[in-house]
Amino acid sequence: MIVKEVLEEELLTLPEAREILNRILQERTERGEELGYEFRKAVNHADLFSKTSSAKARELVNKLLEMEKMKPEIAVHIADIMPLSRDELRSIYAKERFTLSEEELDQILELVMESME
């Protein structure tokens, strides 16, 4: 497939992608279409690694974006991975030119724990 131009781009969390893929899966099975290998693998991956609902993931991203040192890409990455320790969180920020204080790390971990419940 050749793409001529990208009309719109939006960052999605893995749970949001899972929701979209499952909707497409349901539509295709109702029409009796054959599901391609790549599509089945994408649905399987999204189901396997999604750790929360799409609404909670988007809510977490929005809360994270209110923080000072937060980029949209990092917020989505945190919502996808749902880190449970400071070390996991530090690995997400490894490429950034700044480091987070212990209080900032703890604040992010609290938000992650709230969205997992």
C-alpha positions, 0 to 999 in steps of 0.5 A, a space after each residue: 500500500 502506497 501512502 500519498 500523504 498523512 492527513 492526521 496523526 494522533 498518539 494512541 495508547 495500547 488500550 485505545 488501539 486494542 479497542 479499535 482493533 477489536 471493533 474492526 475484528 468484530 466488523 470483519 467477522 460479521 461480514 465473513 472476511 478472512 483475517 490476515 496474519 498481521 492483523 491477527 498478530 496485532 490484535 493478539 499483541 494488543 490483548 496480551 499487553 494492555 493493562 487497563 481500559 482505554 478510558 483509564 489509559 486516556 485519563 492517565 495520559 491527561 493527568 500526566 500531561 498536567 505535570 511540568 516535565 512531561 511530553 505527550 510521547 512519554 505520557 503515552 509510553 507510561 500509560 502503555 507500560 504502566 511502570 511499577 517502580 522508580 527504575 522502570 520509570 527512569 528507563 523511560 526517561 533515559 533518553 531525556 536531557 533531564 532527570 526527575 526528582 524522587 518526588 516527581 517519580 513518586 507522583 507519577 507512580 501514584 497516578 499509575 497505581 490509581 489508574 490500575 485499580 
